[in-house]
């Protein structure tokens, strides 16, 4: 299943369940590919659901040119002939959702954001322990020490537990990060524009997420008018840890938009 869609000089693997209506588009985090949605997708009823792999992840070839994630999302929507979409984004996928919502709001029908990144958010200064972790990470990245980077990534983002799938995904994303270098460009910033967001929005916060990411989710829910906040006892990957709760939140958000 799935097709390769042209995005500039590169290609994106896109899977579309098909059918009528405004599609639900699932956007994966920067540490996993679109298979992270495998357990959630069957729980989304008869909605048309689309998911795709970012450049260099899963079944999408690595980037050969500068790109940004929001432009690639627009490319996918245009390929599908979708004027609007319900966006369901985790981490970097959530940040991409926010970027589209503040720059092209007519293309967004609703958002369900799982432990999202937030461009322009005033992240707090790191604690001493966090500063030491960042130092270790920086040294490992400079040395291209993939084993240490994978260990740090799993410890930070997968606090609900580690298995073979998560370990392999973290390794592949780390290798892709090195291979693609600095080709990925930043999305437009979002934080200062979020009070203008009017679409139904749900923010899912993971209680086991790192403290700064958790606080960002809580602040985001307070910043977007009318946003619903869902707190789950999970780490940075709610759709992997509690797919039923995530699917329920998505369907409630879509219902608010379509009701």
ZIMO-V296010 format. One record per residue. RES is the residue in one letter. PSI is psi in whole degrees, 0 to 359 (999 if undefined). OMEGA is omega in radians with two decimals (* if undefined). D_LAST is the distance of its C-alpha to the last C-alpha in whole Angstrom. Layout:
<<RES/PSI/OMEGA/D_LAST> <RES/PSI/OMEGA/D_LAST>>
This chain:
<<X/163/3.10/32> <X/156/3.13/30> <X/156/3.01/32> <X/124/-3.09/34> <X/134/-3.12/32> <X/131/3.07/35> <X/97/-3.05/34> <X/234/3.11/37> <X/359/-3.04/40> <X/188/-3.13/38> <X/150/3.08/36> <X/133/3.04/33> <X/125/-3.06/32> <X/131/3.08/28> <X/129/-3.06/27> <X/119/3.13/24> <X/344/3.10/23> <X/177/-3.14/22> <X/173/-3.11/19> <X/175/3.01/17> <X/172/3.12/13> <X/126/-3.06/13> <X/153/2.91/16> <X/123/-3.12/16> <X/119/-3.09/19> <X/123/-3.06/21> <X/117/-3.02/24> <X/164/3.12/27> <X/173/-3.12/29> <X/7/3.11/32> <X/0/-3.13/34> <X/165/3.02/33> <X/190/-2.99/32> <X/350/3.07/29> <X/347/3.09/30> <X/342/3.13/29> <X/4/-3.01/25> <X/319/-3.09/27> <X/338/-3.09/26> <X/322/-3.01/22> <X/315/-3.13/22> <X/347/-3.09/22> <X/3/-3.05/20> <X/20/3.00/17> <X/216/-3.07/16> <X/17/3.10/16> <X/150/2.96/15> <X/123/-3.08/17> <X/132/3.14/19> <X/138/2.97/21> <X/153/3.11/24> <X/158/3.11/27> <X/131/3.02/30> <X/160/3.11/31> <X/129/3.11/35> <X/1/3.14/38> <X/147/3.03/35> <X/240/-3.07/35> <X/9/3.06/36> <X/128/3.11/35> <X/159/3.13/39> <X/151/-3.12/40> <X/147/3.06/40> <X/3/-3.07/43> <X/161/3.04/42> <X/144/-3.12/40> <X/165/2.90/36> <X/154/-2.98/33> <X/324/-3.13/30> <X/317/3.11/27> <X/323/3.10/29> <X/323/3.05/29> <X/315/3.11/25> <X/321/3.09/25> <X/316/3.13/28> <X/314/3.13/26> <X/317/3.13/23> <X/319/3.11/25> <X/322/-3.13/27> <X/349/-3.03/24> <X/29/-3.08/23> <X/112/3.09/20> <X/328/-3.10/19> <X/162/3.10/16> <X/151/2.91/15> <X/116/-3.06/14> <X/131/3.11/17> <X/103/-2.98/18> <X/135/3.12/22> <X/128/3.06/25> <X/244/3.12/27> <X/330/3.05/29> <X/327/3.06/25> <X/321/3.11/23> <X/322/3.08/26> <X/320/3.08/25> <X/313/3.13/22> <X/320/-3.13/22> <X/318/3.11/25> <X/323/-3.10/23> <X/327/-3.10/20> <X/345/-3.13/23> <X/327/3.13/25> <X/65/-3.00/22> <X/334/-3.14/19> <X/344/-3.10/18> <X/358/-3.07/18> <X/121/3.13/16> <X/325/3.08/12> <X/167/3.07/12> <X/134/2.90/15> <X/117/-2.95/16> <X/120/-3.09/20> <X/111/3.12/23> <X/55/-2.95/26> <X/152/2.83/25> <X/160/-3.11/28> <X/108/3.14/28> <X/125/-3.14/30> <X/0/3.13/32> <X/138/3.14/31> <X/78/-3.10/35> <X/139/-3.11/36> <X/159/3.04/38> <X/144/-3.11/42> <X/149/2.99/42> <X/167/3.09/44> <X/319/3.12/48> <X/319/3.12/47> <X/320/3.13/44> <X/321/3.10/46> <X/320/3.10/49> <X/317/3.11/46> <X/324/3.10/45> <X/314/3.11/49> <X/317/-3.13/49> <X/315/-3.13/46> <X/318/3.12/48> <X/318/3.14/51> <X/322/3.13/50> <X/318/3.12/48> <X/323/-3.14/51> <X/357/-3.06/53> <X/43/3.13/50> <X/88/-3.02/51> <X/321/-3.12/48> <X/315/-3.14/48> <X/320/3.12/48> <X/320/3.10/45> <X/317/3.11/43> <X/314/3.14/45> <X/316/-3.13/43> <X/316/3.12/40> <X/321/3.14/40> <X/326/-3.12/41> <X/311/-2.90/38> <X/346/-3.06/35> <X/52/-3.04/36> <X/349/3.06/37> <X/357/3.14/35> <X/155/-3.07/38> <X/141/3.04/39> <X/181/-3.07/40> <X/321/-3.14/41> <X/310/-3.11/38> <X/321/3.13/37> <X/315/-3.14/41> <X/319/3.11/41> <X/316/-3.14/37> <X/320/3.12/39> <X/315/-3.11/42> <X/321/3.13/41> <X/324/3.10/38> <X/317/3.11/41> <X/320/3.12/44> <X/322/3.13/41> <X/316/3.09/41> <X/317/-3.06/45> <X/324/-3.08/45> <X/346/3.06/42> <X/230/-3.06/44> <X/24/-3.07/43> <X/328/-3.14/41> <X/129/3.13/37> <X/157/-3.12/37> <X/146/2.93/34> <X/162/2.99/31> <X/143/3.13/30> <X/157/-2.98/30> <X/327/-2.88/27> <X/312/-3.05/28> <X/352/-3.11/29> <X/1/-2.97/26> <X/339/3.11/23> <X/355/3.08/23> <X/354/-3.13/21> <X/129/-3.08/18> <X/350/-3.10/15> <X/151/3.05/12> <X/131/-3.06/11> <X/138/3.00/14> <X/134/3.06/16> <X/123/3.08/19> <X/118/-3.13/21> <X/135/3.09/25> <X/120/-3.10/28> <X/338/3.13/30> <X/6/3.04/33> <X/153/3.00/32> <X/150/-2.97/35> <X/319/-3.10/35> <X/323/3.11/34> <X/319/3.08/31> <X/314/3.13/30> <X/322/3.09/31> <X/318/3.11/29> <X/316/-3.13/26> <X/317/3.14/26> <X/323/3.12/27> <X/316/3.13/24> <X/328/3.09/21> <X/340/-3.07/23> <X/324/-3.10/23> <X/123/-3.10/20> <X/129/3.06/18> <X/9/-3.11/15> <X/142/3.03/16> <X/136/3.09/16> <X/128/3.06/19> <X/122/3.14/20> <X/124/-3.12/24> <X/149/-3.13/26> <X/65/-3.07/29> <X/175/3.11/30> <X/214/-3.02/31> <X/357/-3.05/30> <X/67/-3.07/28> <X/324/-3.10/26> <X/337/3.10/24> <X/326/-3.06/28> <X/323/-3.07/29> <X/69/-3.07/26> <X/329/3.14/23> <X/315/3.12/22> <X/320/3.13/21> <X/314/3.13/20> <X/320/3.11/18> <X/318/3.12/16> <X/319/3.11/15> <X/312/-3.09/14> <X/325/3.07/11> <X/320/-3.11/10> <X/317/3.10/10> <X/320/3.12/8> <X/321/3.09/5> <X/324/-3.12/5> <X/328/-3.02/6> <X/351/-3.08/4> <X/999/*/0>>
